[in-house]
């Protein structure tokens, strides 16, 4: 009976470690730029990095924040992320920064079309707001 218990425990631990590894492979990158201004936010399960015009901030990713990011990613159809239409076109005449959202999942990168910083496509609005409202200053 003991070998069976050991086998069950080993299987559960393997599955648990495998699912943790998948979530650790997610990297979200938000880039926004125009002449004279650049914003980059990079988020993983461990680290949040924000770089705004060479002012860099780096913090550990809070577990609750990371869980919310994963929840929002799961709501998206990542295969369609490039087809989400921008809500406005101010970036075309320097009225807004050009922004993109990239989600790197299991070594595959899903990238949005360029959109106006502060006005993402409606399908990305919730996750972009979460990425930009970091409160890590």
N, C-alpha and C positions, 0 to 999 in steps of 0.2 A: 504494500500500500504506500510506503514512503516513496519509492521511485515514481509512482504515479503523481503524488502530490508535488514532487520536485519538478516533474515534467510540466505540469499545469502552471506552476509558479514561473518557470523559465519561459513558457509561451506567453504568459501575461506580460512579463517584463520586456520581452522582445517586441511585442506589439506596442506597448506603451512607449518604449524608446523610439521605435520607428515613427509613430505619429508625432512625437516631439521633434524629431529630426525634420520632418516635412514642414512644420510650422516655423522652424528655425531657418529654413531656406527662403523665406519670403523677405524681399527687400522692396520697400516703396521709395520711389524717388520723385520728388516734385521739383521742377525747374521752372523759373520765371525770369525773363531777362528782356532788356531793351538797352538802348544806348545809355551807358552810365549806371545801370542798376542791374544787379543779379541777386536772385534768391534761390538757394537750393536747400531742400529738406530731404534728408535720407533717414529712413526708419527701418530698423530690423528688430528682432525679438530682444536684442541685448542693448543696442545703442540708438539714440536719436542724435543726429547731427544737423545743425542749422548753420548755414553760411550765407550771410547777407553782406554783400560788398566787402568781403574779406574779414568781417566780424564773425568769428566762429564760436559756436556754443556746442558742447558735447555733454550729454547726460545719459544715464542708464534709462532704459525704457521701463516704465512702470507696468507691472503685469496687467492691471485693469485696463490701461490704455491699449496695450498690445492685444488683449482679448477683444476689445471693441474694434480695433483695426481689422483683425481677422474676421470678425462678424460682418463688417462692411464689405470686405473683399468677397466673402462667400455669397453676398447678395448680388454681386456683379456677374455677368456673363463675360468672362475675360476675353473670350474669342471675339467678341463684338466691340471691345473697347475702342478700337480704331475707327469704328463707324459712328460713334456718338457725335452728333453735330453740335458745334459751338453755339452758344446762346446769343452771342453778339460778335461784332467784328471791329471793335475799337483798336485792337492790336495792329490792324492793317494801316492805320494812319497815326501810329504812335500815341494813341489814346489810352493804351493799356500795355502792360508787359505781356510778352508772348509766353504762354505757360504750357507745360505738358506734365502728364502723370504717367510714370512707368511703374509697373508691378512685375518684379522678377520672382517667378515661382518655379521651383524645380528646374533651374537653369534655362527657363524660357522667359523672354521679356515680352510683356504686353504693354504697348505704348498708345496713348491717346493721340488724337489729332491736336494740333496747336489750338489753344483757346485763350480768351482774355483772362489774365490774372484777376481773381476775385469774382469771375463769372463763368464757372465751368459748365460743361453740358449738364443737363438736369440729372442724367444717370450717374454722374460723378460728383454731384454737389455735396452729398453727405460725407463722402470719404475725403474730398479735398478740404472741406471745412474742418474735419477732424485732424488732418495733417497740418493745416496752418494754425490751428488753435492749440498750440503745444503748451503754452505757459511754462517755458523752460528758461526764461530770461535770467 
